């Protein structure tokens, strides 16, 4: 995937064309998406799905990354910048293999 992003970014830069990635997901993937998008020349938009505002989805992660005044800050947290919440881990289906 990273090589595809790199190739796409180079093509957009060569043609001076704006670029974007379709990344509608939970808040778990917002930080790594924002970091990748910040590295792409001429990147113009991060899509944040309306479902990320719903309490059921917000309960899945510890942190919530929301746009402020039309901008999304680039996270500087370690790892992918977020983690599953205790609620999600306790309510998730489990499969134990012995």
N, C-alpha and C positions, 0 to 999 in steps of 0.2 A: 504494500500500500504506500509506503514512504517513497519508493522509487516512482510510483505513479504520480504522487503529489509533486515530487521534484520535477519530473518531466513536464507535467501540466503547468507548473509554476514558470518553468523556463519558456514554454511556448507563449504563455500569457505575457511574460516580460518582453519577449522578442517582438510581439505584435502590439505592445502597449495597450493590451486589452484588460479590462477589469475581470476579476475572477471571483468565484465563490465555491464553497463546498456545501452539499446538502447534508447537514448533520443534525437532524431532529432526533433527540434522544432524551434520556433522563439527565439529571444534574451530575451523575457519575461521570459522564463523558464530556461534559461541557469544558472542564479545565484542559484536558489534553487536546480537545478540538480547537480551543482558543489559542493554545500555544502553537499548534501546527499552522493555523490560519495566519498567525502573526508573522510567520516565516515566509509566506508566499507573497512575492511582489505583486502589487496592484490588487491585493485582496480587498473586497469592498463590503461583504455582508456575512454575518453569522446568523443563521436561522435558528431561532429559539421557538420550539413548538409551544403552542398555547397550553398543552397538557402539563407542561412543567410548572404551571401556576396552580394546578389543582392540589389540594391537601394530600390526596392519596399518593401522588407521585413525589411530592415534597417530603413525605414521611420516609421515603426509601433511602435517602442519603443524609449524611451529617451536615454538609454545607450546601448552600444554595447560591448559585451564581446567576444573578439577574442583571439585565442591562440597566444602566442609569443614564438618563438623558440621551438615550440612543447609543451608548457605548458600553462595551463589555471589557472590563479590566483583564489584563493578562495575569492569570494566577501565578504565584511564586511558591506555592506549597510543594513539599516533597512528593515524590511518586507521581501519581496521576492527579493529585490535588484534591481528592475527595475519597470517601469510603462509604460503604453501606452502613446504614444506621442500625442500632440495636433492634429497633422495631422490625426492620426488614429481615435481619438474620434470625430473629426469634419466630417470625411468622412464615418463613419460607419452608417449602416442602423439603424434606431431607430424604436422602437415599443412602443407606448404610450398606456397604459391601464388606462382608467378612471373609 
